[in-house]
Amino acid sequence: MSGGGPVPGAAPELRPDRTLGPGHDEFWNWCARGELRLQACEEHGHISWPVTTACNTCGSTRLVWQALSGRGTVVSWCSFARDYYDGVLPLPWPVIVVALEDGPFFLSNPHGFEAAPESIGLPVRLKFRACRDSAGDFALPLFEPAPAPLPEPPPPG
Ligand SMILES: [Zn+2]
């Protein structure tokens, strides 16, 4: 499922360096195409995160990059007041934990809402932001409030 690519022409935001290398490169390559994909084991479909070489649940090493819906719910948050990155990130720095509807928890940043106690339980959807680190430009997955689902149609008859 697509969350759309970064907004064309938007100036990339500076971010701390990503972890790159086997597995991580594939993750970021999918993000660059506007897709959130995580590793799923071929036998059972368990989804693992962060990047791994074996399924977190069954240990299988047969992993495929599976596209996720990009929808989830905020289950935790915090706001960092301490500068861990030599001034790269503005403080306070908001962080959220999203329970993806496809399974794993995903650490991210909020877009268009505050990381606050009231955001617990908020339905969110994926959005990519153009960012840059010392390795170059990349698309960072963030989460914004999801529009309310359409009401169920009335039953026929
Ligand atoms: Zn598995």
Backbone and ligand atoms as CSV (ligand in chain L), in Angstrom:
chain,resi,resn,atom,element,x,y,z
A,1,MET,N,N,0.863,-1.196,0.000
A,1,MET,CA,C,0.000,0.000,0.000
A,1,MET,C,C,0.879,1.218,0.000
A,2,SER,N,N,0.398,2.276,-0.620
A,2,SER,CA,C,1.217,3.464,-0.789
A,2,SER,C,C,0.780,4.568,0.148
A,3,GLY,N,N,1.766,5.293,0.645
A,3,GLY,CA,C,1.463,6.503,1.395
A,3,GLY,C,C,1.844,7.708,0.570
A,4,GLY,N,N,2.222,7.481,-0.687
A,4,GLY,CA,C,2.674,8.574,-1.530
A,4,GLY,C,C,4.126,8.873,-1.254
A,5,GLY,N,N,4.811,9.387,-2.230
A,5,GLY,CA,C,6.214,9.724,-2.060
A,5,GLY,C,C,6.350,11.059,-1.379
A,6,PRO,N,N,7.598,11.477,-1.159
A,6,PRO,CA,C,7.823,12.795,-0.586
A,6,PRO,C,C,7.241,13.890,-1.486
A,7,VAL,N,N,6.890,15.002,-0.867
A,7,VAL,CA,C,6.337,16.113,-1.634
A,7,VAL,C,C,7.432,16.682,-2.542
A,8,PRO,N,N,7.215,16.736,-3.861
A,8,PRO,CA,C,8.251,17.257,-4.752
A,8,PRO,C,C,8.559,18.716,-4.426
A,9,GLY,N,N,9.808,19.038,-4.439
A,9,GLY,CA,C,10.197,20.420,-4.235
A,9,GLY,C,C,10.354,20.823,-2.793
A,10,ALA,N,N,9.857,19.991,-1.857
A,10,ALA,CA,C,9.995,20.328,-0.442
A,10,ALA,C,C,11.460,20.163,-0.035
A,11,ALA,N,N,11.982,21.130,0.717
A,11,ALA,CA,C,13.370,21.054,1.165
A,11,ALA,C,C,13.518,19.895,2.139
A,12,PRO,N,N,14.501,19.010,1.907
A,12,PRO,CA,C,14.674,17.886,2.834
A,12,PRO,C,C,15.055,18.379,4.230
A,13,GLU,N,N,14.486,17.727,5.245
A,13,GLU,CA,C,14.852,18.041,6.629
A,13,GLU,C,C,16.099,17.259,7.013
A,14,LEU,N,N,16.993,17.920,7.728
A,14,LEU,CA,C,18.197,17.244,8.196
A,14,LEU,C,C,17.847,16.312,9.358
A,15,ARG,N,N,18.339,15.079,9.296
A,15,ARG,CA,C,18.088,14.086,10.346
A,15,ARG,C,C,19.395,13.395,10.719
A,16,PRO,N,N,19.431,12.808,11.912
A,16,PRO,CA,C,20.604,12.002,12.272
A,16,PRO,C,C,20.800,10.864,11.268
A,17,ASP,N,N,22.018,10.378,11.161
A,17,ASP,CA,C,22.319,9.326,10.189
A,17,ASP,C,C,21.508,8.066,10.457
A,18,ARG,N,N,20.979,7.495,9.372
A,18,ARG,CA,C,20.272,6.227,9.450
A,18,ARG,C,C,21.257,5.079,9.624
A,19,THR,N,N,20.745,3.944,10.094
A,19,THR,CA,C,21.498,2.695,10.003
A,19,THR,C,C,21.328,2.175,8.590
A,20,LEU,N,N,22.439,1.911,7.912
A,20,LEU,CA,C,22.390,1.381,6.541
A,20,LEU,C,C,23.111,0.038,6.499
A,21,GLY,N,N,22.993,-0.644,5.362
A,21,GLY,CA,C,23.623,-1.953,5.223
A,21,GLY,C,C,22.588,-2.970,4.789
A,22,PRO,N,N,22.957,-4.267,4.791
A,22,PRO,CA,C,22.020,-5.309,4.353
A,22,PRO,C,C,20.713,-5.245,5.134
A,23,GLY,N,N,19.599,-5.352,4.442
A,23,GLY,CA,C,18.294,-5.249,5.093
A,23,GLY,C,C,17.849,-3.804,5.206
A,24,HIS,N,N,18.639,-2.999,5.876
A,24,HIS,CA,C,18.288,-1.593,6.038
A,24,HIS,C,C,18.182,-0.886,4.687
A,25,ASP,N,N,19.095,-1.204,3.768
A,25,ASP,CA,C,19.059,-0.561,2.449
A,25,ASP,C,C,17.753,-0.884,1.721
A,26,GLU,N,N,17.313,-2.154,1.826
A,26,GLU,CA,C,16.056,-2.532,1.178
A,26,GLU,C,C,14.889,-1.743,1.775
A,27,PHE,N,N,14.880,-1.627,3.106
A,27,PHE,CA,C,13.805,-0.868,3.756
A,27,PHE,C,C,13.732,0.551,3.200
A,28,TRP,N,N,14.882,1.221,3.143
A,28,TRP,CA,C,14.889,2.618,2.683
A,28,TRP,C,C,14.577,2.722,1.198
A,29,ASN,N,N,14.974,1.704,0.418
A,29,ASN,CA,C,14.648,1.730,-1.014
A,29,ASN,C,C,13.132,1.669,-1.230
A,30,TRP,N,N,12.436,0.856,-0.410
A,30,TRP,CA,C,10.977,0.815,-0.514
A,30,TRP,C,C,10.375,2.151,-0.098
A,31,CYS,N,N,10.895,2.753,0.960
A,31,CYS,CA,C,10.394,4.056,1.402
A,31,CYS,C,C,10.547,5.080,0.270
A,32,ALA,N,N,11.666,5.020,-0.442
A,32,ALA,CA,C,11.903,5.978,-1.535
A,32,ALA,C,C,10.840,5.841,-2.617
A,33,ARG,N,N,10.229,4.642,-2.713
A,33,ARG,CA,C,9.152,4.428,-3.687
A,33,ARG,C,C,7.782,4.732,-3.096
A,34,GLY,N,N,7.771,5.220,-1.844
A,34,GLY,CA,C,6.497,5.565,-1.223
A,34,GLY,C,C,5.781,4.374,-0.628
A,35,GLU,N,N,6.547,3.329,-0.269
A,35,GLU,CA,C,5.922,2.140,0.314
A,35,GLU,C,C,6.578,1.801,1.633
A,36,LEU,N,N,5.746,1.451,2.612
A,36,LEU,CA,C,6.263,0.915,3.858
A,36,LEU,C,C,6.241,-0.606,3.751
A,37,ARG,N,N,7.423,-1.204,3.671
A,37,ARG,CA,C,7.521,-2.663,3.609
A,37,ARG,C,C,8.412,-3.150,4.733
A,38,LEU,N,N,7.944,-4.207,5.409
A,38,LEU,CA,C,8.731,-4.846,6.451
A,38,LEU,C,C,8.900,-6.309,6.082
A,39,GLN,N,N,9.792,-6.988,6.820
A,39,GLN,CA,C,10.116,-8.367,6.494
A,39,GLN,C,C,9.075,-9.325,7.071
A,40,ALA,N,N,8.526,-10.170,6.189
A,40,ALA,CA,C,7.574,-11.193,6.618
A,40,ALA,C,C,8.175,-12.559,6.309
A,41,CYS,N,N,7.971,-13.531,7.211
A,41,CYS,CA,C,8.473,-14.879,6.915
A,41,CYS,C,C,7.521,-15.537,5.924
A,42,GLU,N,N,8.111,-16.316,5.008
A,42,GLU,CA,C,7.304,-16.931,3.958
A,42,GLU,C,C,6.382,-18.004,4.491
A,43,GLU,N,N,6.808,-18.711,5.577
A,43,GLU,CA,C,6.009,-19.832,6.069
A,43,GLU,C,C,4.706,-19.369,6.725
A,44,HIS,N,N,4.798,-18.353,7.592
A,44,HIS,CA,C,3.629,-17.995,8.403
A,44,HIS,C,C,3.174,-16.554,8.228
A,45,GLY,N,N,3.983,-15.744,7.576
A,45,GLY,CA,C,3.595,-14.357,7.402
A,45,GLY,C,C,3.846,-13.476,8.612
A,46,HIS,N,N,4.568,-13.998,9.613
A,46,HIS,CA,C,4.918,-13.143,10.757
A,46,HIS,C,C,5.704,-11.944,10.243
A,47,ILE,N,N,5.392,-10.785,10.746
A,47,ILE,CA,C,6.118,-9.582,10.324
A,47,ILE,C,C,7.099,-9.175,11.419
A,48,SER,N,N,8.350,-8.988,11.024
A,48,SER,CA,C,9.401,-8.621,11.966
A,48,SER,C,C,9.817,-7.179,11.762
A,49,TRP,N,N,10.165,-6.539,12.849
A,49,TRP,CA,C,10.722,-5.204,12.830
A,49,TRP,C,C,11.393,-4.940,14.156
A,50,PRO,N,N,12.564,-4.341,14.234
A,50,PRO,CA,C,13.386,-3.774,13.151
A,50,PRO,C,C,13.975,-4.845,12.215
A,51,VAL,N,N,14.753,-4.352,11.244
A,51,VAL,CA,C,15.375,-5.204,10.240
A,51,VAL,C,C,16.105,-6.367,10.917
A,52,THR,N,N,15.910,-7.568,10.368
A,52,THR,CA,C,16.468,-8.765,10.986
A,52,THR,C,C,16.936,-9.739,9.909
A,53,THR,N,N,17.614,-10.803,10.323
A,53,THR,CA,C,17.989,-11.863,9.383
A,53,THR,C,C,17.161,-13.122,9.611
A,54,ALA,N,N,16.349,-13.129,10.686
A,54,ALA,CA,C,15.486,-14.274,10.971
A,54,ALA,C,C,14.189,-13.774,11.604
A,55,CYS,N,N,13.078,-14.468,11.289
A,55,CYS,CA,C,11.768,-14.080,11.806
A,55,CYS,C,C,11.789,-13.978,13.332
A,56,ASN,N,N,11.274,-12.870,13.872
A,56,ASN,CA,C,11.246,-12.655,15.318
A,56,ASN,C,C,10.387,-13.695,16.036
A,57,THR,N,N,9.428,-14.281,15.315
A,57,THR,CA,C,8.478,-15.196,15.952
A,57,THR,C,C,8.884,-16.659,15.802
A,58,CYS,N,N,9.259,-17.097,14.584
A,58,CYS,CA,C,9.520,-18.532,14.361
A,58,CYS,C,C,10.964,-18.821,13.972
A,59,GLY,N,N,11.763,-17.809,13.744
A,59,GLY,CA,C,13.177,-18.040,13.452
A,59,GLY,C,C,13.489,-18.343,12.003
A,60,SER,N,N,12.471,-18.381,11.153
A,60,SER,CA,C,12.720,-18.658,9.735
A,60,SER,C,C,13.621,-17.587,9.122
A,61,THR,N,N,14.505,-18.027,8.231
A,61,THR,CA,C,15.363,-17.068,7.539
A,61,THR,C,C,14.856,-16.775,6.138
A,62,ARG,N,N,13.691,-17.357,5.787
A,62,ARG,CA,C,13.085,-17.064,4.474
A,62,ARG,C,C,12.155,-15.868,4.642
A,63,LEU,N,N,12.698,-14.683,4.403
A,63,LEU,CA,C,11.965,-13.437,4.625
A,63,LEU,C,C,11.717,-12.726,3.307
A,64,VAL,N,N,10.543,-12.141,3.191
A,64,VAL,CA,C,10.199,-11.358,1.997
A,64,VAL,C,C,9.732,-9.974,2.453
A,65,TRP,N,N,9.944,-8.984,1.601
A,65,TRP,CA,C,9.532,-7.614,1.950
A,65,TRP,C,C,8.061,-7.435,1.603
A,66,GLN,N,N,7.242,-7.343,2.633
A,66,GLN,CA,C,5.786,-7.286,2.448
A,66,GLN,C,C,5.278,-5.860,2.615
A,67,ALA,N,N,4.446,-5.425,1.676
A,67,ALA,CA,C,3.851,-4.089,1.757
A,67,ALA,C,C,2.811,-4.051,2.873
A,68,LEU,N,N,2.853,-3.013,3.692
A,68,LEU,CA,C,1.894,-2.856,4.784
A,68,LEU,C,C,0.863,-1.787,4.421
A,69,SER,N,N,-0.221,-1.777,5.191
A,69,SER,CA,C,-1.292,-0.821,4.901
A,69,SER,C,C,-0.886,0.611,5.222
A,70,GLY,N,N,0.043,0.763,6.165
A,70,GLY,CA,C,0.415,2.113,6.597
A,70,GLY,C,C,-0.549,2.691,7.616
A,71,ARG,N,N,-1.532,1.900,8.050
A,71,ARG,CA,C,-2.469,2.371,9.071
A,71,ARG,C,C,-2.125,1.757,10.428
A,72,GLY,N,N,-2.436,2.493,11.466
A,72,GLY,CA,C,-2.167,1.996,12.799
A,72,GLY,C,C,-2.776,2.895,13.850
A,73,THR,N,N,-2.371,2.651,15.098
A,73,THR,CA,C,-2.896,3.399,16.230
A,73,THR,C,C,-1.728,3.812,17.123
A,74,VAL,N,N,-1.769,5.061,17.594
A,74,VAL,CA,C,-0.742,5.527,18.524
A,74,VAL,C,C,-0.937,4.824,19.861
A,75,VAL,N,N,0.124,4.154,20.356
A,75,VAL,CA,C,0.019,3.455,21.631
A,75,VAL,C,C,0.947,4.040,22.691
A,76,SER,N,N,1.908,4.864,22.284
A,76,SER,CA,C,2.768,5.498,23.271
A,76,SER,C,C,3.447,6.706,22.631
A,77,TRP,N,N,3.998,7.541,23.459
A,77,TRP,CA,C,4.637,8.753,22.958
A,77,TRP,C,C,5.661,9.219,23.987
A,78,CYS,N,N,6.573,10.063,23.547
A,78,CYS,CA,C,7.408,10.814,24.473
A,78,CYS,C,C,7.940,12.039,23.750
A,79,SER,N,N,8.500,12.931,24.501
A,79,SER,CA,C,9.033,14.149,23.932
A,79,SER,C,C,10.427,14.352,24.527
A,80,PHE,N,N,11.450,14.219,23.669
A,80,PHE,CA,C,12.824,14.319,24.153
A,80,PHE,C,C,13.206,15.776,24.375
A,81,ALA,N,N,13.704,16.060,25.575
A,81,ALA,CA,C,14.158,17.407,25.887
A,81,ALA,C,C,15.680,17.494,25.829
A,82,ARG,N,N,16.340,16.322,25.743
A,82,ARG,CA,C,17.800,16.290,25.770
A,82,ARG,C,C,18.333,16.196,24.341
A,83,ASP,N,N,19.414,16.911,24.067
A,83,ASP,CA,C,19.992,16.940,22.724
A,83,ASP,C,C,20.953,15.763,22.542
A,84,TYR,N,N,20.461,14.691,21.923
A,84,TYR,CA,C,21.293,13.510,21.697
A,84,TYR,C,C,22.046,13.591,20.368
A,85,TYR,N,N,21.732,14.552,19.524
A,85,TYR,CA,C,22.252,14.553,18.148
A,85,TYR,C,C,22.935,15.859,17.769
A,86,ASP,N,N,23.634,16.471,18.716
A,86,ASP,CA,C,24.435,17.664,18.418
A,86,ASP,C,C,23.632,18.735,17.693
A,87,GLY,N,N,22.416,18.947,18.120
A,87,GLY,CA,C,21.627,20.033,17.567
A,87,GLY,C,C,20.973,19.752,16.228
A,88,VAL,N,N,21.087,18.510,15.726
A,88,VAL,CA,C,20.470,18.189,14.435
A,88,VAL,C,C,18.948,18.289,14.530
A,89,LEU,N,N,18.387,17.845,15.666
A,89,LEU,CA,C,16.935,17.845,15.829
A,89,LEU,C,C,16.506,18.994,16.744
A,90,PRO,N,N,15.446,19.706,16.376
A,90,PRO,CA,C,14.920,20.743,17.257
A,90,PRO,C,C,14.313,20.112,18.513
A,91,LEU,N,N,14.456,20.787,19.626
A,91,LEU,CA,C,13.909,20.286,20.894
A,91,LEU,C,C,12.724,21.143,21.333
A,92,PRO,N,N,11.747,20.583,22.028
A,92,PRO,CA,C,11.627,19.158,22.332
A,92,PRO,C,C,11.292,18.359,21.069
A,93,TRP,N,N,11.739,17.114,21.039
A,93,TRP,CA,C,11.589,16.277,19.848
A,93,TRP,C,C,10.528,15.211,20.100
A,94,PRO,N,N,9.387,15.277,19.369
A,94,PRO,CA,C,8.280,14.353,19.645
A,94,PRO,C,C,8.462,12.994,18.965
A,95,VAL,N,N,8.200,11.952,19.708
A,95,VAL,CA,C,8.314,10.578,19.208
A,95,VAL,C,C,7.041,9.825,19.580
A,96,ILE,N,N,6.578,8.980,18.661
A,96,ILE,CA,C,5.403,8.152,18.944
A,96,ILE,C,C,5.719,6.687,18.651
A,97,VAL,N,N,4.981,5.814,19.315
A,97,VAL,CA,C,5.000,4.394,18.972
A,97,VAL,C,C,3.644,4.082,18.352
A,98,VAL,N,N,3.682,3.564,17.118
A,98,VAL,CA,C,2.459,3.207,16.406
A,98,VAL,C,C,2.332,1.686,16.375
A,99,ALA,N,N,1.176,1.179,16.788
A,99,ALA,CA,C,0.865,-0.240,16.606
A,99,ALA,C,C,0.307,-0.366,15.197
A,100,LEU,N,N,1.110,-0.883,14.287
A,100,LEU,CA,C,0.651,-1.042,12.910
A,100,LEU,C,C,-0.457,-2.084,12.860
A,101,GLU,N,N,-1.468,-1.858,12.016
A,101,GLU,CA,C,-2.569,-2.829,11.971
A,101,GLU,C,C,-2.084,-4.170,11.435
A,102,ASP,N,N,-0.942,-4.163,10.755
A,102,ASP,CA,C,-0.374,-5.401,10.237
A,102,ASP,C,C,0.448,-6.148,11.286
A,103,GLY,N,N,0.663,-5.555,12.451
A,103,GLY,CA,C,1.360,-6.286,13.492
A,103,GLY,C,C,2.313,-5.492,14.350
A,104,PRO,N,N,3.530,-5.233,13.862
A,104,PRO,CA,C,4.562,-4.737,14.776
A,104,PRO,C,C,4.353,-3.308,15.256
A,105,PHE,N,N,5.037,-3.004,16.357
A,105,PHE,CA,C,5.141,-1.619,16.818
A,105,PHE,C,C,6.200,-0.913,15.979
A,106,PHE,N,N,5.963,0.365,15.717
A,106,PHE,CA,C,6.849,1.121,14.836
A,106,PHE,C,C,7.107,2.480,15.467
A,107,LEU,N,N,8.377,2.770,15.693
A,107,LEU,CA,C,8.782,4.048,16.289
A,107,LEU,C,C,8.827,5.102,15.199
A,108,SER,N,N,8.215,6.259,15.440
A,108,SER,CA,C,8.145,7.268,14.387
A,108,SER,C,C,7.958,8.643,15.019
A,109,ASN,N,N,7.613,9.601,14.179
A,109,ASN,CA,C,7.309,10.955,14.654
A,109,ASN,C,C,5.916,11.324,14.189
A,110,PRO,N,N,5.222,12.167,14.972
A,110,PRO,CA,C,3.885,12.602,14.568
A,110,PRO,C,C,3.957,13.694,13.501
A,111,HIS,N,N,3.001,13.697,12.596
A,111,HIS,CA,C,2.874,14.765,11.611
A,111,HIS,C,C,1.461,15.330,11.720
A,112,GLY,N,N,1.362,16.611,12.068
A,112,GLY,CA,C,0.054,17.244,12.123
A,112,GLY,C,C,-0.684,17.037,13.432
A,113,PHE,N,N,-0.013,16.513,14.439
A,113,PHE,CA,C,-0.623,16.442,15.770
A,113,PHE,C,C,0.490,16.408,16.800
A,114,GLU,N,N,0.131,16.636,18.054
A,114,GLU,CA,C,1.108,16.675,19.129
A,114,GLU,C,C,1.301,15.277,19.721
A,115,ALA,N,N,2.548,14.981,20.095
A,115,ALA,CA,C,2.791,13.787,20.904
A,115,ALA,C,C,2.418,14.148,22.332
A,116,ALA,N,N,1.291,13.640,22.789
A,116,ALA,CA,C,0.742,14.029,24.083
A,116,ALA,C,C,-0.156,12.901,24.580
A,117,PRO,N,N,-0.500,12.951,25.878
A,117,PRO,CA,C,-1.361,11.869,26.398
A,117,PRO,C,C,-2.633,11.679,25.579
A,118,GLU,N,N,-3.191,12.785,25.054
A,118,GLU,CA,C,-4.444,12.682,24.290
A,118,GLU,C,C,-4.267,11.938,22.974
A,119,SER,N,N,-3.013,11.790,22.518
A,119,SER,CA,C,-2.818,11.120,21.222
A,119,SER,C,C,-2.846,9.599,21.350
A,120,ILE,N,N,-2.854,9.072,22.573
A,120,ILE,CA,C,-2.964,7.620,22.750
A,120,ILE,C,C,-4.314,7.170,22.181
A,121,GLY,N,N,-4.266,6.164,21.323
A,121,GLY,CA,C,-5.492,5.652,20.721
A,121,GLY,C,C,-5.865,6.321,19.412
A,122,LEU,N,N,-5.094,7.339,19.018
A,122,LEU,CA,C,-5.414,8.055,17.780
A,122,LEU,C,C,-5.151,7.167,16.557
A,123,PRO,N,N,-6.136,7.025,15.665
A,123,PRO,CA,C,-5.874,6.298,14.419
A,123,PRO,C,C,-4.988,7.159,13.510
A,124,VAL,N,N,-3.961,6.558,12.957
A,124,VAL,CA,C,-3.017,7.305,12.119
A,124,VAL,C,C,-2.767,6.553,10.816
A,125,ARG,N,N,-2.237,7.314,9.864
A,125,ARG,CA,C,-1.853,6.707,8.591
A,125,ARG,C,C,-0.482,7.231,8.193
A,126,LEU,N,N,0.156,6.471,7.336
A,126,LEU,CA,C,1.518,6.746,6.908
A,126,LEU,C,C,1.614,7.993,6.039
A,127,LYS,N,N,2.710,8.714,6.235
A,127,LYS,CA,C,3.029,9.837,5.363
A,127,LYS,C,C,4.547,9.906,5.274
A,128,PHE,N,N,5.077,10.134,4.075
A,128,PHE,CA,C,6.526,10.223,3.941
A,128,PHE,C,C,6.974,11.677,3.887
A,129,ARG,N,N,8.136,11.934,4.511
A,129,ARG,CA,C,8.725,13.269,4.478
A,129,ARG,C,C,10.124,13.180,3.867
A,130,ALA,N,N,10.434,14.133,2.981
A,130,ALA,CA,C,11.763,14.196,2.380
A,130,ALA,C,C,12.770,14.626,3.429
A,131,CYS,N,N,13.778,13.790,3.662
A,131,CYS,CA,C,14.805,14.064,4.671
A,131,CYS,C,C,16.182,13.834,4.063
A,132,ARG,N,N,17.195,14.212,4.830
A,132,ARG,CA,C,18.569,14.094,4.369
A,132,ARG,C,C,19.463,13.774,5.557
A,133,ASP,N,N,20.414,12.867,5.347
A,133,ASP,CA,C,21.482,12.657,6.330
A,133,ASP,C,C,22.803,12.652,5.583
A,134,SER,N,N,23.882,12.240,6.247
A,134,SER,CA,C,25.189,12.348,5.597
A,134,SER,C,C,25.307,11.402,4.404
A,135,ALA,N,N,24.422,10.378,4.320
A,135,ALA,CA,C,24.447,9.443,3.192
A,135,ALA,C,C,23.612,9.950,2.011
A,136,GLY,N,N,22.821,11.015,2.209
A,136,GLY,CA,C,22.039,11.558,1.105
A,136,GLY,C,C,20.570,11.736,1.456
A,137,ASP,N,N,19.758,11.945,0.419
A,137,ASP,CA,C,18.327,12.176,0.610
A,137,ASP,C,C,17.601,10.850,0.812
A,138,PHE,N,N,16.539,10.890,1.599
A,138,PHE,CA,C,15.729,9.693,1.800
A,138,PHE,C,C,14.320,10.096,2.199
A,139,ALA,N,N,13.399,9.141,2.099
A,139,ALA,CA,C,12.007,9.363,2.496
A,139,ALA,C,C,11.788,8.712,3.851
A,140,LEU,N,N,11.371,9.522,4.830
A,140,LEU,CA,C,11.187,9.044,6.197
A,140,LEU,C,C,9.712,8.798,6.470
A,141,PRO,N,N,9.359,7.591,6.929
A,141,PRO,CA,C,7.947,7.346,7.255
A,141,PRO,C,C,7.529,8.041,8.556
A,142,LEU,N,N,6.497,8.873,8.458
A,142,LEU,CA,C,5.883,9.532,9.611
A,142,LEU,C,C,4.419,9.109,9.659
A,143,PHE,N,N,3.709,9.589,10.692
A,143,PHE,CA,C,2.293,9.254,10.784
A,143,PHE,C,C,1.466,10.495,11.080
A,144,GLU,N,N,0.339,10.604,10.358
A,144,GLU,CA,C,-0.591,11.714,10.533
A,144,GLU,C,C,-1.953,11.143,10.917
A,145,PRO,N,N,-2.816,12.002,11.500
A,145,PRO,CA,C,-4.139,11.500,11.874
A,145,PRO,C,C,-4.866,10.941,10.651
A,146,ALA,N,N,-5.485,9.782,10.833
A,146,ALA,CA,C,-6.239,9.162,9.750
A,146,ALA,C,C,-7.653,9.715,9.764
A,147,PRO,N,N,-8.207,9.987,8.579
A,147,PRO,CA,C,-9.604,10.428,8.559
A,147,PRO,C,C,-10.511,9.339,9.108
A,148,ALA,N,N,-11.607,9.756,9.699
A,148,ALA,CA,C,-12.553,8.791,10.255
A,148,ALA,C,C,-13.040,7.868,9.132
A,149,PRO,N,N,-13.193,6.586,9.444
A,149,PRO,CA,C,-13.683,5.674,8.417
A,149,PRO,C,C,-15.102,6.035,7.998
A,150,LEU,N,N,-15.442,5.699,6.753
A,150,LEU,CA,C,-16.798,5.974,6.262
A,150,LEU,C,C,-17.800,5.155,7.080
A,151,PRO,N,N,-18.973,5.768,7.360
A,151,PRO,CA,C,-19.981,4.989,8.107
A,151,PRO,C,C,-20.446,3.777,7.311
A,152,GLU,N,N,-20.794,2.749,8.044
A,152,GLU,CA,C,-21.323,1.539,7.385
A,152,GLU,C,C,-22.604,1.893,6.654
A,153,PRO,N,N,-22.754,1.379,5.421
A,153,PRO,CA,C,-24.042,1.615,4.728
A,153,PRO,C,C,-25.156,0.896,5.473
A,154,PRO,N,N,-26.362,1.458,5.412
A,154,PRO,CA,C,-27.486,0.778,6.103
A,154,PRO,C,C,-27.724,-0.585,5.484
A,155,PRO,N,N,-28.159,-1.520,6.298
A,155,PRO,CA,C,-28.419,-2.863,5.734
A,155,PRO,C,C,-29.531,-2.809,4.689
A,156,PRO,N,N,-29.428,-3.630,3.643
A,156,PRO,CA,C,-30.463,-3.586,2.588
A,156,PRO,C,C,-31.827,-3.996,3.147
A,157,GLY,N,N,-32.848,-3.423,2.593
A,157,GLY,CA,C,-34.211,-3.758,2.988
A,157,GLY,C,C,-34.589,-2.850,4.115
L,1,ZN,ZN,ZN,7.768,-16.506,11.202
